[in-house]
Amino acid sequence: MLRDGTIFKGKSFGARGTAGGEICFNTGMTGYQEVFTDPSYTGQVLIMNNAYVGNYGVKDSDVESDSVKIAALICKNISDRYSRMTATDSLGNYLVKNNIVAIYDVDTRALVQHIRSKGAMNCIISTEHSDAASLSAALDKVPDMDGLELSSQISTKEAYTQGDPASKVRIAVMDYGVKKHILKCMTDRGAYIKVFPAKASLKEVNEFAPNGYFISNGPGDPASMDYAVATVKDILATKKPFFGICLGHQLLARANGINTFKMHHGHRGLNHPVKNLVTGLSEITTQNHGFGVDPVAVKACAGVEVTHVNLNDGSIEGIRMKEQPAFSVQYHPEATPGPFDSRYLFDDFIKLINEHN
C-alpha cells in the first residue's frame, strides 16, 4: 500500500513480515546486490526496474556495506536459478538471511509511472496484513524521509584505517554512510585513510594529521544534519583539499549557505547523463539521491560555482568553491554498479592533495 491508498498485490519472497519506508525506483539492469547494500538506501523501499532480478545470484564480494540496507524490495520477476558460477547463493535466500521483506509479480512499470506522476511517498509491504485498514494503520507508523536524520545511526561506531600508513596522502573520511568502493578508490590511488564516526569532532579527526578530507554519501535529509554542517564548516576553515560525494555534496552546499530540497522522485540508477561544465564532456553516471541542491541559491552564492549538471533535468550535479580546493558531486564516481566515466574525480582529489602538500 502506498501513502495515497493505492494497493498492489503480488507474491512474497525473502523474509515474511511487514516493512515500510519511502518508495523509490532504480533504473539499473545489473548490480542489484551492490544497490541493496548501499547505506544511502537506508529506510527506503526499492523497486528494481529490470524485468528479472536474481538471475546471477549473490556473492560475498559484491557488497557496499556489511548488510542489506534497503527496508524492502519490489520486483516484477525473481529468479532462484542463477547462472553465475562464482555466485554463492540465490537472491531469495540472501534476502531471508538479511531479514528483508520482498514482493514480486507486481506490475513495476505501472508502479514506477505512478511514482513519477505522484512523487515519492511512504509505502508498506506485508505478508501479515491483508486488508486496507490494517495496512493503513501500519503505514501510519512509518516515519517520513523529509526531516529524517539517519546517518548517525548507520555510521561506524569506531574509527578505522585502510591503505599504506607510509603514504604521504592522508585522508580523513567522515562516514555518513560511506560505500566500501569509495574507500577502495582512494586506497587504490595510494592514499592512507582513516574513517571516522559521523559525530566525531574535528579535534579528534585532526589527530590523524590528514592533508585532505572526504565527506561521504549517506541516507536521510541533509537539512536535519546541523552537526555535520558544523563539521564541514570547521573542515573548510583548514583550507585543505576537500571532496564530497552525494550527501557530502549537499553538506558542502549547506555549509556555504545554499539550501537543499526534497526532490519529486529523485535519481537512482547507473545510466544518468551528466555534463562537466569545466571540460565540456559528458559522463554516464551512477546515482542515488532523493534530495538536491537548490539551483537558484547556488547562482546567488558568490563563493561557489557549478561544475556539473544533469542532462535530463538540469539539476545541480557538482560544485566547487572558488577560493579554496573544495569540490563535490551529487552522483557516485566510484560507480559500483555502473560505468567508470567519473573515476577521474578521485584522481583530481589526490592531485589536489599533492599540490597542496
C-alpha positions, 0 to 999 in steps of 0.5 A: 500500500502506498501513502495515497491508498493505492494497493498492489498485490503480488507474491512474497519472497525473502523474509515474511513480515511487514516493512515500510519506508519511502518508495523509490525506483532504480533504473539499473539492469545489473548490480542489484546486490551492490544497490541493496547494500548501499547505506544511502538506501537506508529506510527506503523501499526499492523497486528494481526496474529490470524485468528479472532480478536474481538471475546471477545470484549473490556473492560475498564480494559484491557488497557496499556495506556489511548488510542489506540496507534497503527496508524492502524490495519490489520486483516484477520477476525473481529468479532462484536459478542463477547462472553465475558460477562464482555466485554463492547463493540465490537472491531469495535466500540472501534476502531471508538471511538479511531479514528483508521483506520482498514482493514480486509479480507486481506490475513495476512499470505501472508502479514506477509511472505512478511514482513519477506522476505522484512523487515519492511517498511512504509505502508498506509491504506485508505478508501479515496484513491483508486488508486496507485498514490494517495496512493503513494503520501500519503505514501510519507508523512509518516515519517520513524521509523529509526531516529524517536524520539517519546517518548517525545511526548507520555510521561506524561506531569506531574509527578505522584505517585502510591503505599504506600508513607510509603514504604521504596522502592522508585522508580523513573520511567522515562516514555518513554512510560511506560505500566500501568502493569509495574507500577502495578508490582512494586506497587504490590511488595510494592514499592512507585513510582513516574513517571516522564516526559521523559525530566525531569532532574535528579535534579528534579527526585532526589527530590523524594529521590528514592533508585532505578530507572526504565527506561521504554519501549517506541516507536521510535529509541533509537539512536535519544534519546541523552537526555535520554542517558544523563539521564541514564548516570547521573542515573548510576553515583548514583550507585543505583539499576537500571532496564530497560525494552525494550527501557530502555534496549537499553538506558542502552546499549547506555549509556555504549557505545554499539550501537543499530540497526534497526532490519529486522522485529523485535519481537512482540508477547507473545510466544518468547523463551528466555534463562537466561544465569545466571540460565540456564532456559528458559522463554516464553516471551512477546515482542515488539521491532523493534530495538536491541542491537548490539551483537558484541559491547556488547562482546567488552564492558568490563563493561557489560555482557549478561544475556539473549538471544533469542532462535530463533535468538540469539539476545541480550535479557538482560544485566547487568553491572558488577560493579554496580546493573544495569540490563535490558531486551529487552522483557516485564516481566510484560507480559500483554498479555502473560505468567508470566515466567519473573515476577521474574525480578521485584522481583530481582529489589526490592531485589536489592533495599533492599540490597542496602538500 
